[in-house]
Amino acid sequence: MIPENGLILAVGGLISGLLAGLLGIGGGVVLVPILVSLNYEPVQATATSSLAIILTSLSGTLQNWHMGYLNVNRVLLLAFPSLITAQIGAYWGDILPQYLLLAAFGLLLLVNIFLVMLRKRLIKQKRDSNRPKINSLIARLGTGGTAGLLAGLFGVGGGVIMVPLQMLLLAEPIKVAIQTSLGAIVIISISACLGHAYRGNVFFLPGILLGLGGIIGAQISTRYLPKLPDKVVDLSFRTMLIILAIYFFFKAWINYQG
C-alpha cells in the first residue's frame, strides 16, 4: 500500500537523483531532511535514505558505464574500505550526540571547499610537481573509508567528501571524480543499509519510493553531465557544499537546543 506522502517521497527522490548524477553525491542530504519533516526519527531517516541511495546511485552508475565514463577499478578501490567503515558509522550514529556529529560534518564540508580551491590553485600555478606525493592506493582507500564512515553516520552517500579528495589527492578532473564517486556510492550505501537494516531502522516502502524517483533523476543528470562546462560543474559543487554546511550547522544548533 502506497503511503499518503508517496508523491512527496517520489519528488524528493527525483531531486536527489538529479543531484546524484550532476554532483556525484548520493542524495541523502536531500532525502534525510525530507524524511525527518515527515516525522521519521533521525536514525530511521538515515537508514531509509541509505536504501534509496542504493537505487539512485546504481541508476546513474549504470548509465555512466553504458556511456563509457566509468573506471571499475577506481570504483572498487574507493568502495572497498567502506564495507567496514560504514558499519562503524552506523554503530556510532546510534550512541554519539547528534549535535556533535552534525557540527563536525558541517565543518568537514567547509574544509573540503578549501581543498577544492587549493587543488585548482595548484593546477593554475603549475606547481603540482612540488606538492607532497601521496600513494594513490592509500589515497583511494582513505577517501573511500572516510566516505563509508559518513554514510553510516549521516545516511549520505559520501560523495561530498570523496569528490574534493579525489581532485586533491588523486589529481582527477572534477567530472571523472564525480563519475567514480557515484559508482563507489553504490557499494557504500549497500554496506550502510545492511548495517541499519540489521538494527531494524530501515523503512522499505518509503525507501523504495524515494529510490524510484531517484532512478529517473539520475538518468537525466548523468546524460547531461558530460555536456556541461567544468566551470559550471565546479561552481555547482562548491555552492552545494556551502549550502549543506550551513544546513548542518543549523541542524546541530537546533539539536543542541532541544
C-alpha positions in Angstrom: 0.0 0.0 0.0 1.4 3.4 -1.1 1.6 5.8 1.9 -0.2 9.1 1.8 3.0 11.0 1.4 4.1 8.8 -1.6 4.1 11.7 -4.0 6.3 13.8 -1.7 8.7 10.9 -1.4 8.8 10.3 -5.2 9.5 14.0 -5.9 12.2 14.1 -3.2 13.8 11.1 -4.8 13.7 12.8 -8.2 15.6 15.8 -6.8 18.2 13.6 -5.1 18.7 11.7 -8.3 19.4 14.9 -10.2 22.0 15.9 -7.7 23.5 12.4 -7.7 24.3 12.4 -11.4 25.3 16.0 -11.6 27.4 16.3 -8.5 28.4 12.7 -7.7 26.6 12.6 -4.3 24.2 10.0 -3.1 21.4 12.5 -2.4 21.0 11.7 1.3 21.4 15.4 2.1 18.0 15.9 0.4 16.4 12.6 1.5 17.2 12.8 5.2 15.6 16.2 5.8 12.5 15.1 3.8 12.1 12.1 5.9 12.6 14.0 9.2 10.0 16.5 8.1 7.6 13.6 7.6 8.1 12.7 11.3 10.6 9.9 10.9 13.1 9.6 13.7 16.6 10.8 12.6 18.1 7.3 12.7 15.1 6.0 10.7 15.6 8.8 8.2 19.3 8.0 7.9 18.7 4.3 7.4 15.8 4.7 4.9 17.9 7.2 3.0 20.6 4.7 2.5 18.2 2.3 0.9 17.0 4.9 -1.6 20.6 5.9 -2.4 21.4 2.3 -3.5 18.8 2.6 -6.2 19.6 6.2 -7.2 23.4 5.7 -7.4 23.0 2.4 -9.2 20.9 4.0 -11.8 23.4 6.8 -12.5 26.3 4.4 -12.4 24.8 2.0 -14.9 24.2 5.0 -17.2 27.8 6.2 -16.8 29.1 2.6 -17.5 26.9 2.4 -20.7 28.3 5.7 -21.9 31.9 4.6 -21.2 32.6 7.0 -18.4 33.2 4.5 -15.6 36.5 3.0 -14.4 35.6 -0.1 -12.4 39.0 -0.5 -10.8 38.9 3.1 -9.4 35.4 2.5 -8.1 36.3 -0.8 -6.3 39.4 0.7 -4.6 37.3 3.6 -3.3 34.4 1.5 -2.1 36.3 -1.4 -0.5 37.2 0.1 2.9 33.6 1.4 3.2 32.4 -2.2 3.8 34.0 -1.8 7.2 33.8 1.9 8.0 30.1 2.2 7.1 29.3 -0.4 9.8 31.4 1.6 12.3 29.5 4.7 11.3 26.1 3.0 11.7 27.1 1.8 15.2 28.4 5.2 16.4 25.5 7.0 14.9 23.3 5.4 17.5 25.3 6.4 20.5 27.1 9.7 19.9 25.4 13.1 20.5 23.7 14.1 17.2 24.5 17.8 17.5 28.2 17.0 17.8 28.2 14.8 14.7 26.2 17.4 12.7 28.5 20.2 13.6 31.6 18.1 12.7 30.1 17.2 9.3 29.4 20.9 8.6 33.0 21.8 9.4 34.3 19.0 7.2 32.2 20.4 4.3 33.9 23.8 4.7 37.3 22.2 4.8 36.5 20.4 1.5 35.7 23.8 -0.1 39.2 24.8 0.8 40.6 21.6 -0.6 38.9 22.1 -3.9 40.2 25.7 -4.2 43.7 24.6 -3.2 43.7 22.0 -5.9 42.6 24.4 -8.6 45.2 26.9 -7.5 48.0 24.3 -7.8 46.9 23.5 -11.3 46.7 27.1 -12.3 50.1 27.9 -11.0 51.6 24.7 -12.5 53.1 23.7 -9.1 51.6 20.2 -9.0 55.0 18.6 -9.2 56.0 20.4 -6.0 53.1 19.2 -3.8 53.6 16.3 -1.4 53.1 12.9 -3.2 50.7 10.5 -1.7 50.5 6.9 -2.8 47.4 6.6 -5.0 46.3 3.3 -3.4 46.5 4.8 0.1 44.7 7.9 -1.0 41.8 5.9 -2.6 41.4 3.6 0.4 41.5 6.6 2.8 39.0 8.6 0.8 36.6 5.6 0.5 36.9 4.7 4.1 36.0 8.2 5.2 33.0 8.3 2.9 31.8 5.0 4.3 32.0 6.3 7.8 30.0 9.3 6.9 27.4 7.2 5.1 26.8 5.1 8.2 26.7 8.2 10.4 24.5 10.5 8.3 22.7 8.5 5.7 24.6 10.3 2.9 26.4 8.6 0.0 29.7 10.2 0.9 30.3 12.0 -2.4 30.6 15.4 -0.8 33.8 14.1 0.7 35.1 11.8 -2.0 34.9 14.3 -4.9 37.2 17.0 -3.4 39.6 14.4 -2.0 39.8 12.7 -5.4 40.6 16.0 -7.0 43.2 17.0 -4.5 44.9 13.7 -3.7 44.5 11.8 -7.0 44.6 14.8 -9.4 41.4 13.7 -11.0 39.3 16.2 -13.1 36.0 17.0 -11.4 33.9 15.1 -13.9 36.0 11.9 -13.5 35.8 12.3 -9.7 32.0 12.7 -9.8 31.5 9.6 -12.0 33.9 7.5 -9.9 32.3 8.7 -6.7 28.8 7.8 -7.8 30.0 4.3 -8.6 31.6 3.9 -5.2 28.4 5.2 -3.5 26.5 2.1 -4.8 28.7 -0.2 -2.6 29.0 2.3 0.2 25.2 2.7 0.5 24.7 -1.1 0.4 27.0 -1.5 3.3 25.4 1.3 5.3 21.9 0.0 4.5 22.7 -3.5 5.7 24.1 -2.2 8.9 20.9 -0.2 9.6 18.6 -3.0 8.5 20.2 -5.3 11.0 19.2 -2.8 13.7 15.6 -2.6 12.3 15.8 1.1 11.3 15.0 0.8 7.5 11.5 1.6 6.2 11.5 -0.3 3.0 8.4 1.0 1.1 9.3 4.7 1.6 12.9 4.0 0.7 11.9 2.3 -2.5 9.6 5.2 -3.4 12.4 7.6 -2.9 14.7 5.4 -4.9 12.3 5.1 -7.8 12.2 8.9 -8.1 16.0 8.9 -7.8 16.4 6.5 -10.7 14.7 8.9 -13.0 16.6 11.9 -11.8 20.0 10.1 -12.0 19.3 9.0 -15.6 18.6 12.6 -16.6 21.6 14.2 -14.9 24.2 11.7 -15.9 23.3 12.2 -19.5 23.8 16.0 -19.2 27.0 16.0 -17.1 29.5 15.3 -19.9 28.0 18.2 -21.9 28.4 20.8 -19.1 31.5 23.1 -18.8 33.8 22.2 -16.0 33.4 25.7 -14.5 29.6 25.2 -14.2 30.0 21.8 -12.5 32.8 23.1 -10.2 30.7 26.2 -9.2 27.6 24.0 -8.6 29.6 21.6 -6.4 31.1 24.3 -4.3 27.8 26.1 -3.9 26.2 22.8 -2.8 29.0 22.3 -0.2 28.3 25.8 1.3 24.6 25.3 1.4 25.0 21.9 3.1 27.5 23.3 5.6 25.0 26.0 6.7 22.2 23.4 6.9 24.2 21.0 9.1 25.4 23.8 11.4 21.7 24.9 11.7 20.6 21.3 12.5 23.4 21.0 15.0 22.2 24.1 16.8 18.6 23.0 16.8 19.6 19.6 18.1 21.7 21.1 20.8 19.0 23.4 21.9 16.5 20.6 22.0 
